[in-house]
Amino acid sequence: MDVSNKILVGRPYGGTAILYRKSIAGHISVIPRLAAVKMQTRHGPVLIINVYMPTDYHDDDSLDQYMETCLIRLQIMMLWRLLS
């Protein structure tokens, strides 16, 4: 982020978070821009996906980051359906 002109574009600070107990830390995977947790409940499996989407700067890099983030989310959902 360029802050040299003192005009901030997009969200200057942020990310994703899912809070969990230390006892399940070994079952958590970290992926840039995305946090996902699959858990089994008495009602069946639950998948929680928290996505931090890229800011649109109206350039090709922004579009590439957006498409990549969407693809990763889609891949996780497809894998979850196969494994459930």
N, CA, C and O atoms as a DFTB+ gen file, in Angstrom:
336 C
 N C O
     1  1       0.836      -1.162       0.000
     2  2       0.000       0.000       0.000
     3  2       0.884       1.230       0.000
     4  3       1.813       1.337       0.801
     5  1       0.602       2.141      -0.882
     6  2       1.348       3.392      -0.987
     7  2       0.678       4.444      -0.102
     8  3      -0.451       4.858      -0.366
     9  1       1.381       4.872       0.945
    10  2       0.825       5.897       1.835
    11  2       1.586       7.208       1.696
    12  3       1.436       8.098       2.533
    13  1       2.402       7.341       0.650
    14  2       3.226       8.533       0.488
    15  2       2.398       9.792       0.241
    16  3       2.809      10.887       0.628
    17  1       1.238       9.649      -0.397
    18  2       0.423      10.845      -0.652
    19  2      -0.655      11.041       0.414
    20  3      -1.522      11.903       0.269
    21  1      -0.604      10.249       1.475
    22  2      -1.497      10.325       2.627
    23  2      -2.956      10.042       2.286
    24  3      -3.846      10.341       3.083
    25  1      -3.208       9.476       1.124
    26  2      -4.552       9.051       0.755
    27  2      -4.538       7.533       0.732
    28  3      -3.829       6.926      -0.070
    29  1      -5.314       6.925       1.602
    30  2      -5.353       5.476       1.691
    31  2      -6.481       4.947       0.827
    32  3      -7.616       5.415       0.914
    33  1      -6.164       3.973      -0.002
    34  2      -7.153       3.335      -0.861
    35  2      -7.354       1.923      -0.343
    36  3      -6.390       1.231      -0.016
    37  1      -8.589       1.503      -0.270
    38  2      -8.863       0.163       0.226
    39  2      -8.805       0.137       1.735
    40  3      -8.846       1.179       2.391
    41  1      -8.713      -1.033       2.268
    42  2      -8.644      -1.200       3.710
    43  2      -7.174      -1.323       4.101
    44  3      -6.527      -2.298       3.718
    45  1      -6.631      -0.372       4.847
    46  2      -5.199      -0.383       5.112
    47  2      -4.734      -1.520       6.008
    48  3      -3.591      -1.963       5.897
    49  1      -5.588      -1.995       6.883
    50  2      -5.203      -3.072       7.784
    51  2      -6.367      -4.042       7.860
    52  3      -7.526      -3.629       7.833
    53  1      -6.074      -5.291       7.950
    54  2      -7.167      -6.256       8.055
    55  2      -6.703      -7.654       7.745
    56  3      -5.506      -7.925       7.659
    57  1      -7.639      -8.518       7.583
    58  2      -7.355      -9.910       7.309
    59  2      -8.540     -10.751       7.725
    60  3      -9.639     -10.233       7.920
    61  1      -8.323     -12.040       7.860
    62  2      -9.388     -12.942       8.288
    63  2      -9.029     -13.548       9.630
    64  3      -7.860     -13.588      10.013
    65  1     -10.032     -14.014      10.332
    66  2      -9.784     -14.662      11.624
    67  2     -10.910     -15.626      11.929
    68  3     -12.080     -15.346      11.668
    69  1     -10.546     -16.742      12.473
    70  2     -11.482     -17.686      13.063
    71  2     -10.870     -18.077      14.403
    72  3      -9.745     -18.574      14.454
    73  1     -11.598     -17.855      15.471
    74  2     -11.100     -18.191      16.807
    75  2     -11.397     -19.653      17.109
    76  3     -12.470     -20.164      16.789
    77  1     -10.419     -20.321      17.738
    78  2     -10.571     -21.724      18.075
    79  2      -9.733     -22.043      19.294
    80  3      -8.842     -21.277      19.661
    81  1     -10.017     -23.163      19.916
    82  2      -9.264     -23.595      21.103
    83  2      -7.890     -24.128      20.700
    84  3      -7.713     -24.682      19.615
    85  1      -6.930     -23.947      21.593
    86  2      -5.578     -24.447      21.330
    87  2      -5.559     -25.945      21.072
    88  3      -4.712     -26.441      20.329
    89  1      -6.472     -26.650      21.672
    90  2      -6.480     -28.111      21.552
    91  2      -6.727     -28.596      20.119
    92  3      -6.406     -29.740      19.796
    93  1      -7.285     -27.752      19.265
    94  2      -7.506     -28.172      17.874
    95  2      -6.552     -27.476      16.901
    96  3      -6.741     -27.559      15.687
    97  1      -5.543     -26.801      17.415
    98  2      -4.610     -26.047      16.560
    99  2      -3.936     -26.930      15.520
   100  3      -3.625     -26.449      14.431
   101  1      -3.704     -28.176      15.812
   102  2      -3.063     -29.082      14.868
   103  2      -3.932     -29.432      13.670
   104  3      -3.451     -30.008      12.694
   105  1      -5.201     -29.086      13.743
   106  2      -6.139     -29.392      12.661
   107  2      -6.464     -28.165      11.804
   108  3      -7.348     -28.218      10.949
   109  1      -5.755     -27.072      12.032
   110  2      -6.034     -25.817      11.339
   111  2      -4.965     -25.581      10.282
   112  3      -3.774     -25.728      10.556
   113  1      -5.388     -25.215       9.070
   114  2      -4.457     -24.857       7.999
   115  2      -4.638     -23.386       7.661
   116  3      -5.753     -22.864       7.675
   117  1      -3.530     -22.726       7.358
   118  2      -3.567     -21.308       7.018
   119  2      -3.261     -21.149       5.536
   120  3      -2.272     -21.681       5.033
   121  1      -4.121     -20.411       4.846
   122  2      -3.960     -20.105       3.432
   123  2      -4.054     -18.592       3.304
   124  3      -4.957     -17.994       3.890
   125  1      -3.154     -17.944       2.556
   126  2      -3.244     -16.481       2.432
   127  2      -4.629     -16.034       1.959
   128  3      -5.210     -16.634       1.055
   129  1      -5.143     -14.983       2.576
   130  2      -6.434     -14.365       2.252
   131  2      -7.639     -15.203       2.617
   132  3      -8.770     -14.785       2.369
   133  1      -7.432     -16.383       3.204
   134  2      -8.562     -17.257       3.438
   135  2      -8.355     -18.083       4.696
   136  3      -7.268     -18.612       4.928
   137  1      -9.384     -18.190       5.495
   138  2      -9.364     -19.080       6.656
   139  2     -10.549     -20.012       6.528
   140  3     -11.669     -19.560       6.291
   141  1     -10.322     -21.295       6.677
   142  2     -11.407     -22.276       6.563
   143  2     -11.256     -23.318       7.661
   144  3     -10.154     -23.778       7.958
   145  1     -12.379     -23.676       8.250
   146  2     -12.407     -24.702       9.282
   147  2     -13.575     -25.637       8.988
   148  3     -14.705     -25.194       8.784
   149  1     -13.288     -26.932       8.970
   150  2     -14.339     -27.934       8.831
   151  2     -14.504     -28.589      10.186
   152  3     -13.524     -28.987      10.816
   153  1     -15.750     -28.700      10.634
   154  2     -15.985     -29.355      11.911
   155  2     -17.212     -30.246      11.823
   156  3     -18.133     -30.007      11.042
   157  1     -17.193     -31.267      12.641
   158  2     -18.316     -32.188      12.700
   159  2     -19.205     -31.770      13.861
   160  3     -18.726     -31.583      14.979
   161  1     -20.490     -31.624      13.601
   162  2     -21.445     -31.287      14.653
   163  2     -22.458     -32.420      14.763
   164  3     -22.456     -33.339      13.944
   165  1     -23.304     -32.358      15.750
   166  2     -24.323     -33.404      15.896
   167  2     -25.349     -33.356      14.769
   168  3     -26.095     -34.314      14.567
   169  1     -25.390     -32.235      14.026
   170  2     -26.305     -32.089      12.898
   171  2     -25.630     -32.400      11.561
   172  3     -26.281     -32.362      10.517
   173  1     -24.342     -32.706      11.584
   174  2     -23.607     -33.012      10.361
   175  2     -22.392     -32.111      10.214
   176  3     -22.128     -31.278      11.082
   177  1     -21.649     -32.269       9.124
   178  2     -20.430     -31.472       8.930
   179  2     -20.761     -30.016       8.603
   180  3     -21.769     -29.713       7.964
   181  1     -19.871     -29.121       9.065
   182  2     -20.014     -27.685       8.820
   183  2     -18.677     -27.162       8.301
   184  3     -17.623     -27.477       8.853
   185  1     -18.727     -26.374       7.254
   186  2     -17.530     -25.738       6.712
   187  2     -17.691     -24.236       6.858
   188  3     -18.655     -23.662       6.350
   189  1     -16.754     -23.593       7.548
   190  2     -16.754     -22.141       7.710
   191  2     -15.604     -21.591       6.885
   192  3     -14.452     -21.974       7.087
   193  1     -15.910     -20.695       5.957
   194  2     -14.885     -20.063       5.125
   195  2     -14.974     -18.561       5.333
   196  3     -16.040     -17.963       5.188
   197  1     -13.849     -17.963       5.673
   198  2     -13.760     -16.523       5.884
   199  2     -12.742     -16.002       4.872
   200  3     -11.563     -16.347       4.948
   201  1     -13.187     -15.175       3.925
   202  2     -12.333     -14.730       2.823
   203  2     -12.088     -13.228       2.917
   204  3     -13.021     -12.447       3.105
   205  1     -10.830     -12.835       2.786
   206  2     -10.437     -11.432       2.729
   207  2     -10.165     -11.117       1.262
   208  3      -9.090     -11.415       0.742
   209  1     -11.150     -10.513       0.603
   210  2     -11.035     -10.263      -0.833
   211  2     -10.081      -9.097      -1.108
   212  3     -10.004      -8.158      -0.316
   213  1      -9.366      -9.156      -2.215
   214  2      -8.429      -8.080      -2.559
   215  2      -9.161      -6.795      -2.941
   216  3     -10.311      -6.819      -3.379
   217  1      -8.474      -5.696      -2.766
   218  2      -9.007      -4.388      -3.144
   219  2      -8.921      -4.220      -4.658
   220  3      -7.963      -4.671      -5.285
   221  1      -9.919      -3.573      -5.237
   222  2      -9.940      -3.328      -6.677
   223  2      -9.264      -1.994      -6.974
   224  3      -9.826      -0.930      -6.716
   225  1      -8.065      -2.063      -7.513
   226  2      -7.328      -0.862      -7.919
   227  2      -7.510      -0.584      -9.408
   228  3      -6.810       0.257      -9.972
   229  1      -8.449      -1.289     -10.048
   230  2      -8.747      -1.124     -11.477
   231  2      -7.531      -1.406     -12.356
   232  3      -7.263      -0.692     -13.322
   233  1      -6.796      -2.472     -11.995
   234  2      -5.663      -2.889     -12.812
   235  2      -5.695      -4.411     -12.969
   236  3      -6.488      -5.095     -12.322
   237  1      -4.834      -4.921     -13.826
   238  2      -4.809      -6.356     -14.097
   239  2      -4.416      -7.168     -12.867
   240  3      -4.919      -8.274     -12.671
   241  1      -3.527      -6.634     -12.040
   242  2      -3.090      -7.351     -10.848
   243  2      -4.261      -7.551      -9.880
   244  3      -4.395      -8.616      -9.279
   245  1      -5.098      -6.537      -9.733
   246  2      -6.276      -6.658      -8.861
   247  2      -7.202      -7.756      -9.355
   248  3      -7.700      -8.557      -8.564
   249  1      -7.430      -7.793     -10.642
   250  2      -8.299      -8.823     -11.218
   251  2      -7.686     -10.206     -11.026
   252  3      -8.399     -11.153     -10.695
   253  1      -6.377     -10.339     -11.227
   254  2      -5.698     -11.619     -11.032
   255  2      -5.836     -12.093      -9.585
   256  3      -6.131     -13.263      -9.344
   257  1      -5.625     -11.189      -8.617
   258  2      -5.754     -11.545      -7.202
   259  2      -7.187     -11.960      -6.874
   260  3      -7.404     -12.917      -6.129
   261  1      -8.158     -11.245      -7.426
   262  2      -9.555     -11.568      -7.193
   263  2      -9.883     -12.958      -7.739
   264  3     -10.491     -13.772      -7.043
   265  1      -9.487     -13.227      -8.967
   266  2      -9.779     -14.517      -9.597
   267  2      -9.089     -15.664      -8.848
   268  3      -9.676     -16.730      -8.659
   269  1      -7.853     -15.442      -8.427
   270  2      -7.119     -16.470      -7.684
   271  2      -7.802     -16.764      -6.350
   272  3      -7.928     -17.924      -5.958
   273  1      -8.237     -15.725      -5.659
   274  2      -8.914     -15.906      -4.374
   275  2     -10.226     -16.666      -4.562
   276  3     -10.542     -17.557      -3.773
   277  1     -10.987     -16.324      -5.592
   278  2     -12.239     -17.036      -5.882
   279  2     -11.977     -18.499      -6.218
   280  3     -12.725     -19.376      -5.787
   281  1     -10.934     -18.767      -6.976
   282  2     -10.592     -20.133      -7.359
   283  2     -10.212     -20.971      -6.138
   284  3     -10.631     -22.123      -6.020
   285  1      -9.427     -20.402      -5.239
   286  2      -9.038     -21.130      -4.027
   287  2     -10.276     -21.472      -3.204
   288  3     -10.403     -22.593      -2.713
   289  1     -11.187     -20.516      -3.049
   290  2     -12.425     -20.762      -2.301
   291  2     -13.238     -21.870      -2.958
   292  3     -13.753     -22.755      -2.275
   293  1     -13.353     -21.823      -4.263
   294  2     -14.105     -22.842      -4.991
   295  2     -13.462     -24.219      -4.827
   296  3     -14.167     -25.210      -4.637
   297  1     -12.141     -24.290      -4.898
   298  2     -11.436     -25.567      -4.748
   299  2     -11.664     -26.155      -3.354
   300  3     -11.858     -27.362      -3.213
   301  1     -11.642     -25.315      -2.342
   302  2     -11.877     -25.799      -0.979
   303  2     -13.299     -26.330      -0.846
   304  3     -13.513     -27.374      -0.230
   305  1     -14.265     -25.632      -1.411
   306  2     -15.650     -26.096      -1.336
   307  2     -15.839     -27.412      -2.079
   308  3     -16.548     -28.295      -1.596
   309  1     -15.218     -27.556      -3.245
   310  2     -15.337     -28.795      -4.016
   311  2     -14.680     -29.954      -3.279
   312  3     -15.231     -31.054      -3.242
   313  1     -13.507     -29.721      -2.693
   314  2     -12.816     -30.768      -1.928
   315  2     -13.653     -31.174      -0.719
   316  3     -13.753     -32.361      -0.409
   317  1     -14.248     -30.213      -0.041
   318  2     -15.077     -30.501       1.131
   319  2     -16.261     -31.378       0.740
   320  3     -16.614     -32.311       1.462
   321  1     -16.871     -31.078      -0.400
   322  2     -18.018     -31.896      -0.842
   323  2     -17.589     -33.327      -1.157
   324  3     -18.327     -34.274      -0.885
   325  1     -16.401     -33.481      -1.728
   326  2     -15.908     -34.827      -2.051
   327  2     -15.606     -35.632      -0.784
   328  3     -15.832     -36.841      -0.738
   329  1     -15.096     -34.951       0.231
   330  2     -14.676     -35.648       1.449
   331  2     -15.794     -35.810       2.479
   332  3     -15.638     -36.539       3.459
   333  1     -16.909     -35.135       2.259
   334  2     -18.017     -35.204       3.243
   335  2     -18.909     -36.391       2.989
   336  3     -19.881     -36.600       3.715
